């Protein structure tokens, strides 16, 4: 009987920290999802707007990549920054009329 009580205590001592650890992982994932959603909402406001709005908001781009086969006019405007040592890259796709038609974001929060 004493062995059973001892084993029960050991199992409880192992399961409680495991449960806390797994719960905290879910919390971190929820926070990450919220940050990604906030970034997405922020960048959506630039869709179908002139590239001048991007330049007014973010400053001069770090890189301008031309469209494939079209050396005239920008195809992609790319901004790179760092926050807490993490590289943030925001790319905006620009059409021939200088309107933003797409975006992507990596490492930004």
MODELLER restraints for C-alpha pairs under 7 A, 6 or more apart:
rsr = mdl.restraints
at = mdl.atoms
rsr.add(forms.Gaussian(group=physical.xy_distance, feature=features.Distance(at['CA:35:A'], at['CA:109:A']), mean=5.94, stdev=0.5))
rsr.add(forms.Gaussian(group=physical.xy_distance, feature=features.Distance(at['CA:36:A'], at['CA:109:A']), mean=6.98, stdev=0.5))
rsr.add(forms.Gaussian(group=physical.xy_distance, feature=features.Distance(at['CA:39:A'], at['CA:109:A']), mean=6.50, stdev=0.5))
rsr.add(forms.Gaussian(group=physical.xy_distance, feature=features.Distance(at['CA:46:A'], at['CA:100:A']), mean=6.57, stdev=0.5))
rsr.add(forms.Gaussian(group=physical.xy_distance, feature=features.Distance(at['CA:47:A'], at['CA:100:A']), mean=5.17, stdev=0.5))
rsr.add(forms.Gaussian(group=physical.xy_distance, feature=features.Distance(at['CA:47:A'], at['CA:101:A']), mean=5.71, stdev=0.5))
rsr.add(forms.Gaussian(group=physical.xy_distance, feature=features.Distance(at['CA:47:A'], at['CA:102:A']), mean=6.54, stdev=0.5))
rsr.add(forms.Gaussian(group=physical.xy_distance, feature=features.Distance(at['CA:48:A'], at['CA:99:A']), mean=5.59, stdev=0.5))
rsr.add(forms.Gaussian(group=physical.xy_distance, feature=features.Distance(at['CA:48:A'], at['CA:100:A']), mean=5.18, stdev=0.5))
rsr.add(forms.Gaussian(group=physical.xy_distance, feature=features.Distance(at['CA:48:A'], at['CA:101:A']), mean=5.87, stdev=0.5))
rsr.add(forms.Gaussian(group=physical.xy_distance, feature=features.Distance(at['CA:49:A'], at['CA:99:A']), mean=5.34, stdev=0.5))
rsr.add(forms.Gaussian(group=physical.xy_distance, feature=features.Distance(at['CA:49:A'], at['CA:100:A']), mean=5.66, stdev=0.5))
rsr.add(forms.Gaussian(group=physical.xy_distance, feature=features.Distance(at['CA:50:A'], at['CA:98:A']), mean=5.69, stdev=0.5))
rsr.add(forms.Gaussian(group=physical.xy_distance, feature=features.Distance(at['CA:50:A'], at['CA:99:A']), mean=4.42, stdev=0.5))
rsr.add(forms.Gaussian(group=physical.xy_distance, feature=features.Distance(at['CA:50:A'], at['CA:100:A']), mean=6.22, stdev=0.5))
rsr.add(forms.Gaussian(group=physical.xy_distance, feature=features.Distance(at['CA:51:A'], at['CA:98:A']), mean=5.67, stdev=0.5))
rsr.add(forms.Gaussian(group=physical.xy_distance, feature=features.Distance(at['CA:51:A'], at['CA:99:A']), mean=5.74, stdev=0.5))
rsr.add(forms.Gaussian(group=physical.xy_distance, feature=features.Distance(at['CA:51:A'], at['CA:100:A']), mean=6.16, stdev=0.5))
rsr.add(forms.Gaussian(group=physical.xy_distance, feature=features.Distance(at['CA:61:A'], at['CA:77:A']), mean=6.16, stdev=0.5))
rsr.add(forms.Gaussian(group=physical.xy_distance, feature=features.Distance(at['CA:61:A'], at['CA:78:A']), mean=5.78, stdev=0.5))
rsr.add(forms.Gaussian(group=physical.xy_distance, feature=features.Distance(at['CA:61:A'], at['CA:79:A']), mean=5.30, stdev=0.5))
rsr.add(forms.Gaussian(group=physical.xy_distance, feature=features.Distance(at['CA:62:A'], at['CA:78:A']), mean=5.85, stdev=0.5))
rsr.add(forms.Gaussian(group=physical.xy_distance, feature=features.Distance(at['CA:62:A'], at['CA:79:A']), mean=5.13, stdev=0.5))
rsr.add(forms.Gaussian(group=physical.xy_distance, feature=features.Distance(at['CA:62:A'], at['CA:80:A']), mean=6.34, stdev=0.5))
rsr.add(forms.Gaussian(group=physical.xy_distance, feature=features.Distance(at['CA:63:A'], at['CA:77:A']), mean=6.07, stdev=0.5))
rsr.add(forms.Gaussian(group=physical.xy_distance, feature=features.Distance(at['CA:63:A'], at['CA:78:A']), mean=5.07, stdev=0.5))
rsr.add(forms.Gaussian(group=physical.xy_distance, feature=features.Distance(at['CA:63:A'], at['CA:79:A']), mean=6.81, stdev=0.5))
rsr.add(forms.Gaussian(group=physical.xy_distance, feature=features.Distance(at['CA:64:A'], at['CA:74:A']), mean=6.15, stdev=0.5))
rsr.add(forms.Gaussian(group=physical.xy_distance, feature=features.Distance(at['CA:64:A'], at['CA:76:A']), mean=5.68, stdev=0.5))
rsr.add(forms.Gaussian(group=physical.xy_distance, feature=features.Distance(at['CA:64:A'], at['CA:77:A']), mean=4.75, stdev=0.5))
rsr.add(forms.Gaussian(group=physical.xy_distance, feature=features.Distance(at['CA:64:A'], at['CA:78:A']), mean=6.25, stdev=0.5))
rsr.add(forms.Gaussian(group=physical.xy_distance, feature=features.Distance(at['CA:65:A'], at['CA:74:A']), mean=6.08, stdev=0.5))
rsr.add(forms.Gaussian(group=physical.xy_distance, feature=features.Distance(at['CA:65:A'], at['CA:75:A']), mean=5.69, stdev=0.5))
rsr.add(forms.Gaussian(group=physical.xy_distance, feature=features.Distance(at['CA:65:A'], at['CA:76:A']), mean=4.97, stdev=0.5))
rsr.add(forms.Gaussian(group=physical.xy_distance, feature=features.Distance(at['CA:65:A'], at['CA:77:A']), mean=6.54, stdev=0.5))
rsr.add(forms.Gaussian(group=physical.xy_distance, feature=features.Distance(at['CA:66:A'], at['CA:73:A']), mean=6.41, stdev=0.5))
rsr.add(forms.Gaussian(group=physical.xy_distance, feature=features.Distance(at['CA:66:A'], at['CA:74:A']), mean=4.68, stdev=0.5))
rsr.add(forms.Gaussian(group=physical.xy_distance, feature=features.Distance(at['CA:66:A'], at['CA:75:A']), mean=4.48, stdev=0.5))
rsr.add(forms.Gaussian(group=physical.xy_distance, feature=features.Distance(at['CA:66:A'], at['CA:76:A']), mean=6.42, stdev=0.5))
rsr.add(forms.Gaussian(group=physical.xy_distance, feature=features.Distance(at['CA:67:A'], at['CA:74:A']), mean=6.35, stdev=0.5))
rsr.add(forms.Gaussian(group=physical.xy_distance, feature=features.Distance(at['CA:67:A'], at['CA:75:A']), mean=4.16, stdev=0.5))
rsr.add(forms.Gaussian(group=physical.xy_distance, feature=features.Distance(at['CA:73:A'], at['CA:96:A']), mean=6.45, stdev=0.5))
rsr.add(forms.Gaussian(group=physical.xy_distance, feature=features.Distance(at['CA:74:A'], at['CA:94:A']), mean=6.34, stdev=0.5))
rsr.add(forms.Gaussian(group=physical.xy_distance, feature=features.Distance(at['CA:75:A'], at['CA:93:A']), mean=5.73, stdev=0.5))
rsr.add(forms.Gaussian(group=physical.xy_distance, feature=features.Distance(at['CA:75:A'], at['CA:94:A']), mean=4.98, stdev=0.5))
rsr.add(forms.Gaussian(group=physical.xy_distance, feature=features.Distance(at['CA:75:A'], at['CA:95:A']), mean=6.36, stdev=0.5))
rsr.add(forms.Gaussian(group=physical.xy_distance, feature=features.Distance(at['CA:76:A'], at['CA:91:A']), mean=6.51, stdev=0.5))
rsr.add(forms.Gaussian(group=physical.xy_distance, feature=features.Distance(at['CA:76:A'], at['CA:92:A']), mean=5.49, stdev=0.5))
rsr.add(forms.Gaussian(group=physical.xy_distance, feature=features.Distance(at['CA:76:A'], at['CA:93:A']), mean=4.56, stdev=0.5))
rsr.add(forms.Gaussian(group=physical.xy_distance, feature=features.Distance(at['CA:76:A'], at['CA:94:A']), mean=5.74, stdev=0.5))
rsr.add(forms.Gaussian(group=physical.xy_distance, feature=features.Distance(at['CA:77:A'], at['CA:91:A']), mean=5.75, stdev=0.5))
rsr.add(forms.Gaussian(group=physical.xy_distance, feature=features.Distance(at['CA:77:A'], at['CA:92:A']), mean=5.18, stdev=0.5))
rsr.add(forms.Gaussian(group=physical.xy_distance, feature=features.Distance(at['CA:77:A'], at['CA:93:A']), mean=6.55, stdev=0.5))
rsr.add(forms.Gaussian(group=physical.xy_distance, feature=features.Distance(at['CA:78:A'], at['CA:90:A']), mean=5.73, stdev=0.5))
rsr.add(forms.Gaussian(group=physical.xy_distance, feature=features.Distance(at['CA:78:A'], at['CA:91:A']), mean=4.42, stdev=0.5))
rsr.add(forms.Gaussian(group=physical.xy_distance, feature=features.Distance(at['CA:78:A'], at['CA:92:A']), mean=6.36, stdev=0.5))
rsr.add(forms.Gaussian(group=physical.xy_distance, feature=features.Distance(at['CA:79:A'], at['CA:89:A']), mean=5.76, stdev=0.5))
rsr.add(forms.Gaussian(group=physical.xy_distance, feature=features.Distance(at['CA:79:A'], at['CA:90:A']), mean=5.19, stdev=0.5))
rsr.add(forms.Gaussian(group=physical.xy_distance, feature=features.Distance(at['CA:79:A'], at['CA:91:A']), mean=6.43, stdev=0.5))
rsr.add(forms.Gaussian(group=physical.xy_distance, feature=features.Distance(at['CA:80:A'], at['CA:88:A']), mean=5.58, stdev=0.5))
rsr.add(forms.Gaussian(group=physical.xy_distance, feature=features.Distance(at['CA:80:A'], at['CA:89:A']), mean=4.56, stdev=0.5))
rsr.add(forms.Gaussian(group=physical.xy_distance, feature=features.Distance(at['CA:80:A'], at['CA:90:A']), mean=6.50, stdev=0.5))
rsr.add(forms.Gaussian(group=physical.xy_distance, feature=features.Distance(at['CA:81:A'], at['CA:87:A']), mean=5.88, stdev=0.5))
rsr.add(forms.Gaussian(group=physical.xy_distance, feature=features.Distance(at['CA:81:A'], at['CA:88:A']), mean=5.10, stdev=0.5))
rsr.add(forms.Gaussian(group=physical.xy_distance, feature=features.Distance(at['CA:81:A'], at['CA:89:A']), mean=6.62, stdev=0.5))
rsr.add(forms.Gaussian(group=physical.xy_distance, feature=features.Distance(at['CA:82:A'], at['CA:88:A']), mean=5.63, stdev=0.5))
rsr.add(forms.Gaussian(group=physical.xy_distance, feature=features.Distance(at['CA:86:A'], at['CA:107:A']), mean=6.73, stdev=0.5))
rsr.add(forms.Gaussian(group=physical.xy_distance, feature=features.Distance(at['CA:87:A'], at['CA:107:A']), mean=6.02, stdev=0.5))
rsr.add(forms.Gaussian(group=physical.xy_distance, feature=features.Distance(at['CA:88:A'], at['CA:106:A']), mean=5.79, stdev=0.5))
rsr.add(forms.Gaussian(group=physical.xy_distance, feature=features.Distance(at['CA:88:A'], at['CA:107:A']), mean=4.62, stdev=0.5))
rsr.add(forms.Gaussian(group=physical.xy_distance, feature=features.Distance(at['CA:88:A'], at['CA:108:A']), mean=4.66, stdev=0.5))
rsr.add(forms.Gaussian(group=physical.xy_distance, feature=features.Distance(at['CA:89:A'], at['CA:105:A']), mean=5.76, stdev=0.5))
rsr.add(forms.Gaussian(group=physical.xy_distance, feature=features.Distance(at['CA:89:A'], at['CA:106:A']), mean=5.26, stdev=0.5))
rsr.add(forms.Gaussian(group=physical.xy_distance, feature=features.Distance(at['CA:89:A'], at['CA:107:A']), mean=6.62, stdev=0.5))
rsr.add(forms.Gaussian(group=physical.xy_distance, feature=features.Distance(at['CA:89:A'], at['CA:108:A']), mean=6.87, stdev=0.5))
rsr.add(forms.Gaussian(group=physical.xy_distance, feature=features.Distance(at['CA:90:A'], at['CA:104:A']), mean=5.81, stdev=0.5))
rsr.add(forms.Gaussian(group=physical.xy_distance, feature=features.Distance(at['CA:90:A'], at['CA:105:A']), mean=4.50, stdev=0.5))
rsr.add(forms.Gaussian(group=physical.xy_distance, feature=features.Distance(at['CA:90:A'], at['CA:106:A']), mean=6.56, stdev=0.5))
rsr.add(forms.Gaussian(group=physical.xy_distance, feature=features.Distance(at['CA:91:A'], at['CA:103:A']), mean=5.43, stdev=0.5))
rsr.add(forms.Gaussian(group=physical.xy_distance, feature=features.Distance(at['CA:91:A'], at['CA:104:A']), mean=5.22, stdev=0.5))
rsr.add(forms.Gaussian(group=physical.xy_distance, feature=features.Distance(at['CA:91:A'], at['CA:105:A']), mean=6.40, stdev=0.5))
rsr.add(forms.Gaussian(group=physical.xy_distance, feature=features.Distance(at['CA:92:A'], at['CA:100:A']), mean=6.47, stdev=0.5))
rsr.add(forms.Gaussian(group=physical.xy_distance, feature=features.Distance(at['CA:92:A'], at['CA:102:A']), mean=5.71, stdev=0.5))
rsr.add(forms.Gaussian(group=physical.xy_distance, feature=features.Distance(at['CA:92:A'], at['CA:103:A']), mean=4.26, stdev=0.5))
rsr.add(forms.Gaussian(group=physical.xy_distance, feature=features.Distance(at['CA:92:A'], at['CA:104:A']), mean=6.60, stdev=0.5))
rsr.add(forms.Gaussian(group=physical.xy_distance, feature=features.Distance(at['CA:93:A'], at['CA:100:A']), mean=5.73, stdev=0.5))
rsr.add(forms.Gaussian(group=physical.xy_distance, feature=features.Distance(at['CA:93:A'], at['CA:101:A']), mean=5.60, stdev=0.5))
rsr.add(forms.Gaussian(group=physical.xy_distance, feature=features.Distance(at['CA:93:A'], at['CA:102:A']), mean=4.87, stdev=0.5))
rsr.add(forms.Gaussian(group=physical.xy_distance, feature=features.Distance(at['CA:93:A'], at['CA:103:A']), mean=5.88, stdev=0.5))
rsr.add(forms.Gaussian(group=physical.xy_distance, feature=features.Distance(at['CA:94:A'], at['CA:100:A']), mean=4.62, stdev=0.5))
rsr.add(forms.Gaussian(group=physical.xy_distance, feature=features.Distance(at['CA:94:A'], at['CA:101:A']), mean=5.79, stdev=0.5))
rsr.add(forms.Gaussian(group=physical.xy_distance, feature=features.Distance(at['CA:95:A'], at['CA:101:A']), mean=6.52, stdev=0.5))
